[in-house]
Amino acid sequence: MFYDDEKDISNELYRTMEKQLVNNQLENKYAFNKIAKSIDYLHLATKLFDKAGMHQEANEITNVIKDVYKKLNK
């Protein structure tokens, strides 16, 4: 990314640091990082089940992912 002046660089740095701090606070408070990794693994499992023709199992895991999403968004 190219910047016209130091003010642009400072503003971008400030926004990036602020976003990272908020993300870190959320991860620490709600363990989002662990939840995100778990959801990624579950999603991979659904793909494997689908490829193996185990569509019912894939649907069950998809429902688990949806339930977790609903609980996080309450």
C-alpha positions as CSV (number, residue, x, y, z in Angstrom):
1,M,0.0,0.0,0.0
2,F,1.3,3.4,-0.9
3,Y,0.8,6.5,1.2
4,D,1.0,10.1,0.3
5,D,2.4,11.4,3.6
6,E,3.2,10.4,7.1
7,K,-0.2,11.3,8.4
8,D,-1.7,8.5,6.2
9,I,0.8,6.1,7.6
10,S,0.1,7.1,11.1
11,N,-3.7,6.8,10.6
12,E,-3.3,3.4,9.1
13,L,-1.0,2.2,11.9
14,Y,-3.4,3.6,14.5
15,R,-6.4,1.8,13.0
16,T,-4.5,-1.5,12.6
17,M,-3.3,-1.4,16.2
18,E,-6.7,-0.5,17.5
19,K,-8.3,-3.4,15.6
20,Q,-5.7,-5.8,16.8
21,L,-6.2,-4.7,20.4
22,V,-10.0,-5.2,20.1
23,N,-9.4,-8.6,18.5
24,N,-7.0,-9.7,21.3
25,Q,-9.5,-8.5,24.0
26,L,-12.3,-10.5,22.4
27,E,-10.1,-13.6,22.0
28,N,-9.1,-13.4,25.6
29,K,-12.6,-12.8,26.9
30,Y,-14.5,-15.3,24.8
31,A,-11.8,-17.7,23.6
32,F,-12.8,-16.8,20.0
33,N,-9.5,-18.1,18.7
34,K,-10.2,-21.6,20.0
35,I,-13.8,-21.5,18.8
36,A,-12.7,-20.3,15.4
37,K,-10.2,-23.2,15.1
38,S,-12.8,-25.7,16.3
39,I,-15.3,-24.4,13.7
40,D,-12.6,-24.7,11.0
41,Y,-12.0,-28.4,12.0
42,L,-15.7,-29.1,12.0
43,H,-16.1,-27.5,8.6
44,L,-13.3,-29.7,7.3
45,A,-15.0,-32.7,8.7
46,T,-18.2,-31.9,6.8
47,K,-16.2,-31.7,3.6
48,L,-14.7,-35.1,4.3
49,F,-18.0,-36.7,5.1
50,D,-19.6,-35.2,2.0
51,K,-16.8,-36.6,-0.2
52,A,-17.2,-40.0,1.5
53,G,-21.0,-39.9,0.7
54,M,-21.9,-39.6,4.4
55,H,-24.3,-36.7,3.8
56,Q,-26.3,-37.3,7.0
57,E,-23.2,-36.9,9.2
58,A,-22.2,-33.8,7.3
59,N,-25.6,-32.3,7.9
60,E,-25.4,-33.1,11.6
61,I,-22.0,-31.3,11.9
62,T,-23.4,-28.4,9.9
63,N,-26.2,-28.1,12.4
64,V,-23.6,-28.1,15.3
65,I,-21.8,-25.2,13.5
66,K,-25.1,-23.3,13.1
67,D,-25.9,-23.8,16.8
68,V,-22.5,-22.5,17.9
69,Y,-23.0,-19.5,15.6
70,K,-26.4,-18.7,17.1
71,K,-25.1,-19.0,20.7
72,L,-22.2,-16.6,19.9
73,N,-24.6,-14.0,18.4
74,K,-27.0,-13.8,21.3
